Amino acid sequence: MYLCDIHSHTKISPDSRAELSDMARSAVASGLREFCVTDHCDLLDLDGKPVSSFDWPASKAQYHAVKKEMGDSLILRLGIELGSAPYDPAAARNIIAQGGEELDFVLGSLHNWMGQEGNQDLCYTSYRDNPERARRAVSSTLDHTWTLVTRYPDCYDSLAHIVYPLRYIRKDGIQMSILEYEEQVRAIFKELAKTGHALEVNVCRGTDLDPWPPVLSWFKECGGELVTVGADAHKPEHVAVGIPEALAMLQAAGFDYVTTYERRRPVLHRL
């Protein structure tokens, strides 16, 4: 089984203090063959304020230093998690362009409300005793995901954590499932398959495993072929947590390969 984790964060992200060197050493200790750093670049920050730049110099500096340090012990890739591209596609494209030839991988994510709730990150919203707001959060995320995959396919390689809002809705005591949105999700997956994009299985440091088996079945039935896996680690101790389970779910859903990216081109590895 090809052990890889291509969604992770370091001190370049606003919600992590981790050193990439520590993350990479944890990747080696966990038995990973390939690891990608994908620091946050959300075009709407945690409070909903617009962002139009990313600290590429710092990101590239730490990447090159740690890549040299790791040598042959780990395949280290440079990526970015680009959030809310539909909010400002011109800024998204400019940031990607600045990544240059060194950029291996772009995760496309939707963390924020757009046009509602002050554009704040969905994780900051209170859903407790408010199922209507919870339903709006999921519907809004899927609507903007549809915009991303249909209008801005150049702004991502793999679609990140399609179940993102459900993490926080459940945390606030409201029981909702992605199964309630099958038709909308399947439409998104058909577009991913048509355009040759990947779907990410994001296990959220091993805490978010249950939603994925039916989602992977839908993706397979919709013609999807490319799947990436990520622990979404923000600390060294969370690197690769849940990755073996993610790969097992891929196999169970009938996929033969897990996908990584090099210079934004998919590379398939037999499970």
TORPATOR-677749 format. One record per residue (C-alpha): x, y, z; residue in three letters. Coordinates in nm, 3 decimals, always signed. Each point is the difference from the previous one (the first is absolute). Last residue first. Layout:
! residues N
[rec [X, Y, Z], ALA]
...
//
This chain:
! residues 271
[rec [-0.284, +0.059, -0.350], LEU]
[rec [+0.159, +0.063, -0.337], ARG]
[rec [+0.141, +0.349, -0.031], HIS]
[rec [-0.131, +0.249, -0.252], LEU]
[rec [+0.177, +0.331, -0.067], VAL]
[rec [-0.220, +0.297, -0.084], PRO]
[rec [+0.159, +0.309, -0.156], ARG]
[rec [+0.014, +0.324, +0.194], ARG]
[rec [+0.381, +0.011, +0.001], ARG]
[rec [-0.007, -0.341, +0.169], GLU]
[rec [-0.328, -0.118, +0.147], TYR]
[rec [-0.112, -0.300, +0.204], THR]
[rec [-0.274, -0.248, -0.081], THR]
[rec [-0.103, -0.326, +0.166], VAL]
[rec [-0.062, -0.293, -0.231], TYR]
[rec [-0.210, -0.312, -0.047], ASP]
[rec [-0.335, +0.149, +0.104], PHE]
[rec [-0.284, -0.244, +0.065], GLY]
[rec [-0.171, +0.163, +0.298], ALA]
[rec [+0.167, -0.249, +0.238], ALA]
[rec [+0.341, +0.096, -0.138], GLN]
[rec [-0.063, +0.369, +0.060], LEU]
[rec [-0.130, -0.074, +0.348], MET]
[rec [+0.324, -0.186, +0.079], ALA]
[rec [+0.197, +0.302, -0.118], LEU]
[rec [-0.195, +0.226, +0.234], ALA]
[rec [+0.051, -0.241, +0.291], GLU]
[rec [+0.375, -0.002, -0.061], PRO]
[rec [-0.010, +0.384, -0.008], ILE]
[rec [-0.186, +0.046, +0.329], GLY]
[rec [+0.290, +0.173, +0.175], VAL]
[rec [+0.261, +0.068, -0.269], ALA]
[rec [+0.132, +0.314, +0.174], VAL]
[rec [-0.192, +0.070, +0.321], HIS]
[rec [+0.297, -0.007, +0.238], GLU]
[rec [+0.180, +0.259, -0.212], PRO]
[rec [-0.275, +0.260, +0.050], LYS]
[rec [-0.238, +0.163, -0.249], HIS]
[rec [-0.088, -0.328, -0.167], ALA]
[rec [-0.267, -0.006, -0.271], ASP]
[rec [+0.029, -0.382, -0.009], ALA]
[rec [-0.010, -0.001, -0.378], GLY]
[rec [-0.087, -0.241, -0.280], VAL]
[rec [-0.026, +0.064, -0.373], THR]
[rec [-0.244, -0.172, -0.236], VAL]
[rec [+0.006, -0.005, -0.380], LEU]
[rec [-0.239, -0.230, -0.189], GLU]
[rec [-0.346, +0.151, +0.014], GLY]
[rec [-0.255, -0.141, -0.244], GLY]
[rec [-0.314, +0.097, +0.188], CYS]
[rec [-0.030, -0.351, +0.148], GLU]
[rec [+0.350, +0.032, +0.148], LYS]
[rec [-0.081, +0.339, +0.151], PHE]
[rec [-0.325, -0.133, +0.145], TRP]
[rec [+0.179, -0.299, +0.154], SER]
[rec [+0.265, +0.232, +0.144], LEU]
[rec [-0.269, +0.211, +0.165], VAL]
[rec [-0.168, -0.312, +0.142], PRO]
[rec [+0.328, -0.115, +0.160], PRO]
[rec [+0.112, +0.352, +0.106], TRP]
[rec [-0.238, +0.132, +0.263], PRO]
[rec [+0.121, -0.228, +0.285], ASP]
[rec [+0.371, +0.086, +0.004], LEU]
[rec [+0.013, +0.350, +0.148], ASP]
[rec [+0.207, -0.017, +0.320], THR]
[rec [+0.317, -0.154, -0.142], GLY]
[rec [+0.191, +0.327, -0.019], ARG]
[rec [-0.274, +0.158, -0.210], CYS]
[rec [-0.058, -0.303, -0.228], VAL]
[rec [+0.002, +0.201, -0.321], ASN]
[rec [-0.076, -0.220, -0.299], VAL]
[rec [+0.075, +0.244, -0.279], GLU]
[rec [-0.168, -0.023, -0.338], LEU]
[rec [+0.213, +0.039, -0.311], ALA]
[rec [-0.052, +0.193, -0.322], HIS]
[rec [-0.020, -0.144, -0.350], GLY]
[rec [-0.252, +0.251, -0.136], THR]
[rec [-0.280, -0.249, -0.059], LYS]
[rec [+0.065, -0.187, +0.324], ALA]
[rec [-0.008, +0.316, +0.207], LEU]
[rec [-0.319, +0.110, -0.178], GLU]
[rec [-0.166, -0.333, +0.071], LYS]
[rec [+0.108, +0.038, +0.361], PHE]
[rec [-0.170, +0.339, +0.034], ILE]
[rec [-0.326, -0.142, -0.136], ALA]
[rec [+0.034, -0.293, +0.241], ARG]
[rec [+0.034, +0.240, +0.290], VAL]
[rec [-0.322, +0.182, -0.091], GLN]
[rec [-0.198, -0.323, -0.037], GLU]
[rec [+0.143, -0.153, +0.317], GLU]
[rec [-0.068, +0.293, +0.229], TYR]
[rec [-0.177, -0.178, +0.288], GLU]
[rec [+0.271, -0.269, -0.008], LEU]
[rec [+0.247, +0.270, +0.106], ILE]
[rec [-0.141, -0.054, +0.346], SER]
[rec [-0.145, +0.222, +0.270], MET]
[rec [-0.027, -0.044, +0.375], GLN]
[rec [+0.004, +0.333, +0.180], ILE]
[rec [+0.194, +0.000, +0.329], GLY]
[rec [+0.235, +0.293, -0.053], ASP]
[rec [+0.287, -0.233, -0.090], LYS]
[rec [-0.224, -0.157, -0.262], ARG]
[rec [-0.040, +0.337, -0.174], ILE]
[rec [+0.371, +0.061, +0.034], TYR]
[rec [+0.114, -0.308, -0.188], ARG]
[rec [-0.297, +0.023, -0.239], LEU]
[rec [+0.137, +0.324, -0.140], PRO]
[rec [+0.306, -0.180, -0.151], TYR]
[rec [-0.171, -0.298, -0.171], VAL]
[rec [+0.142, +0.088, -0.345], ILE]
[rec [+0.346, -0.030, +0.156], HIS]
[rec [+0.222, +0.136, -0.278], ALA]
[rec [-0.063, -0.020, -0.374], LEU]
[rec [+0.327, -0.099, -0.167], SER]
[rec [+0.187, +0.189, -0.270], ASP]
[rec [-0.125, +0.355, +0.057], TYR]
[rec [-0.036, +0.345, -0.158], CYS]
[rec [+0.007, -0.113, -0.364], ASP]
[rec [-0.349, -0.151, +0.038], PRO]
[rec [-0.145, +0.345, +0.069], TYR]
[rec [-0.350, +0.011, -0.147], ARG]
[rec [-0.147, -0.348, +0.042], THR]
[rec [+0.199, -0.139, +0.292], VAL]
[rec [+0.016, +0.322, +0.199], LEU]
[rec [-0.362, +0.102, -0.062], THR]
[rec [-0.119, -0.344, +0.108], TRP]
[rec [+0.210, +0.033, +0.314], THR]
[rec [-0.170, +0.334, +0.062], HIS]
[rec [-0.340, -0.169, -0.007], ASP]
[rec [+0.127, -0.291, +0.211], LEU]
[rec [+0.129, +0.234, +0.269], THR]
[rec [-0.321, +0.205, -0.001], SER]
[rec [-0.215, -0.311, +0.029], SER]
[rec [+0.207, -0.133, +0.291], VAL]
[rec [-0.005, +0.328, +0.189], ALA]
[rec [-0.366, +0.065, -0.080], ARG]
[rec [-0.093, -0.336, +0.152], ARG]
[rec [+0.191, +0.085, +0.317], ALA]
[rec [-0.165, +0.342, +0.017], ARG]
[rec [-0.342, -0.168, -0.015], GLU]
[rec [+0.108, -0.254, +0.262], PRO]
[rec [+0.053, +0.279, +0.256], ASN]
[rec [+0.004, -0.147, +0.352], ASP]
[rec [+0.380, +0.007, -0.007], ARG]
[rec [+0.128, +0.105, -0.340], TYR]
[rec [+0.248, +0.262, +0.121], SER]
[rec [+0.227, +0.123, -0.278], THR]
[rec [+0.375, +0.018, +0.053], TYR]
[rec [+0.069, -0.326, -0.186], CYS]
[rec [-0.184, +0.133, -0.305], LEU]
[rec [+0.266, +0.268, -0.044], ASP]
[rec [-0.153, +0.345, -0.012], GLN]
[rec [-0.151, +0.155, -0.314], ASN]
[rec [-0.199, +0.237, +0.222], GLY]
[rec [-0.265, -0.266, +0.058], GLU]
[rec [-0.097, -0.004, -0.368], GLN]
[rec [+0.141, +0.117, -0.333], GLY]
[rec [+0.264, -0.271, +0.002], MET]
[rec [+0.014, -0.228, +0.303], TRP]
[rec [+0.348, -0.124, +0.045], ASN]
[rec [+0.212, -0.315, -0.007], HIS]
[rec [-0.037, -0.096, -0.367], LEU]
[rec [+0.304, -0.191, -0.124], SER]
[rec [+0.198, -0.065, -0.316], GLY]
[rec [+0.324, -0.183, +0.067], LEU]
[rec [+0.276, +0.109, -0.235], VAL]
[rec [+0.302, -0.226, -0.055], PHE]
[rec [+0.354, +0.000, -0.130], ASP]
[rec [+0.107, +0.364, +0.006], LEU]
[rec [+0.371, +0.032, -0.076], GLU]
[rec [-0.070, +0.093, -0.362], GLU]
[rec [-0.150, +0.330, +0.109], GLY]
[rec [-0.185, +0.054, +0.326], GLY]
[rec [-0.052, +0.359, -0.113], GLN]
[rec [-0.240, -0.127, -0.266], ALA]
[rec [-0.214, -0.162, +0.269], ILE]
[rec [-0.022, +0.328, +0.189], ILE]
[rec [-0.096, +0.188, -0.317], ASN]
[rec [-0.266, -0.256, -0.086], ARG]
[rec [-0.158, +0.026, +0.343], ALA]
[rec [+0.015, +0.381, -0.007], ALA]
[rec [-0.185, +0.004, -0.334], ALA]
[rec [-0.246, -0.261, +0.129], PRO]
[rec [-0.109, +0.219, +0.291], ASP]
[rec [-0.294, -0.148, +0.192], TYR]
[rec [-0.009, -0.309, -0.223], PRO]
[rec [+0.348, -0.096, +0.131], ALA]
[rec [-0.133, -0.034, +0.354], SER]
[rec [+0.298, -0.188, +0.145], GLY]
[rec [+0.329, -0.096, -0.162], LEU]
[rec [+0.174, -0.276, +0.190], GLU]
[rec [+0.354, +0.022, -0.133], ILE]
[rec [+0.258, -0.254, -0.111], GLY]
[rec [+0.370, -0.074, +0.006], LEU]
[rec [+0.097, -0.367, -0.005], ARG]
[rec [+0.236, -0.206, +0.215], LEU]
[rec [+0.096, -0.353, -0.105], ILE]
[rec [+0.157, -0.130, +0.320], LEU]
[rec [+0.320, -0.176, +0.112], SER]
[rec [+0.190, +0.085, -0.318], ASP]
[rec [+0.114, +0.341, +0.123], GLY]
[rec [-0.204, +0.114, +0.300], MET]
[rec [+0.222, +0.300, +0.080], GLU]
[rec [+0.005, +0.121, -0.361], LYS]
[rec [-0.380, -0.018, -0.018], LYS]
[rec [-0.010, +0.176, +0.336], VAL]
[rec [+0.197, +0.302, -0.121], ALA]
[rec [-0.181, +0.016, -0.334], HIS]
[rec [-0.343, -0.011, +0.164], TYR]
[rec [+0.087, +0.251, +0.271], GLN]
[rec [+0.113, +0.254, -0.257], ALA]
[rec [-0.290, -0.071, -0.235], LYS]
[rec [-0.263, +0.076, +0.261], SER]
[rec [+0.182, +0.307, +0.127], ALA]
[rec [+0.039, +0.145, -0.350], PRO]
[rec [-0.355, -0.107, -0.095], TRP]
[rec [-0.167, +0.204, +0.271], ASP]
[rec [-0.345, +0.005, -0.157], PHE]
[rec [-0.200, +0.293, -0.137], SER]
[rec [-0.352, +0.130, -0.063], SER]
[rec [-0.181, -0.035, +0.333], VAL]
[rec [-0.352, +0.131, +0.063], PRO]
[rec [-0.134, +0.011, +0.357], LYS]
[rec [-0.242, -0.275, +0.108], GLY]
[rec [+0.123, -0.040, +0.358], ASP]
[rec [+0.200, -0.317, -0.069], LEU]
[rec [+0.140, +0.154, -0.318], ASP]
[rec [-0.176, +0.024, -0.335], LEU]
[rec [+0.231, -0.066, -0.294], LEU]
[rec [+0.123, -0.293, +0.207], ASP]
[rec [+0.362, -0.096, -0.052], CYS]
[rec [+0.062, -0.282, +0.242], HIS]
[rec [+0.317, -0.205, -0.012], ASP]
[rec [+0.008, -0.314, -0.210], THR]
[rec [+0.317, -0.192, +0.091], VAL]
[rec [+0.023, -0.326, -0.191], CYS]
[rec [+0.131, -0.335, +0.126], PHE]
[rec [+0.109, -0.312, -0.186], GLU]
[rec [+0.140, -0.336, +0.113], ARG]
[rec [-0.166, +0.014, +0.338], LEU]
[rec [+0.118, -0.244, +0.266], GLY]
[rec [-0.126, +0.195, +0.300], SER]
[rec [+0.355, +0.085, +0.109], ALA]
[rec [+0.063, +0.148, -0.345], VAL]
[rec [-0.312, +0.215, +0.020], ALA]
[rec [+0.092, +0.106, +0.354], SER]
[rec [+0.336, +0.117, -0.131], ARG]
[rec [-0.183, +0.196, -0.268], ALA]
[rec [-0.232, +0.169, +0.249], MET]
[rec [+0.292, +0.092, +0.224], ASP]
[rec [+0.193, +0.151, -0.293], SER]
[rec [-0.314, +0.182, -0.111], LEU]
[rec [-0.009, +0.181, +0.332], GLU]
[rec [-0.341, +0.001, +0.162], ALA]
[rec [-0.172, +0.309, +0.137], ARG]
[rec [-0.331, -0.058, -0.175], SER]
[rec [-0.329, +0.188, -0.040], ASP]
[rec [+0.120, +0.299, -0.203], PRO]
[rec [+0.183, -0.226, -0.248], SER]
[rec [+0.367, +0.073, -0.071], ILE]
[rec [+0.070, -0.161, +0.339], LYS]
[rec [-0.067, -0.338, -0.160], THR]
[rec [-0.292, -0.183, -0.158], HIS]
[rec [-0.073, -0.336, -0.160], SER]
[rec [-0.194, -0.161, -0.284], HIS]
[rec [+0.195, -0.240, -0.221], ILE]
[rec [+0.044, -0.305, +0.221], ASP]
[rec [+0.151, -0.302, -0.171], CYS]
[rec [+0.038, -0.370, +0.075], LEU]
[rec [-0.002, -0.209, -0.317], TYR]
[rec [-0.140, -0.340, +0.099], MET]
//
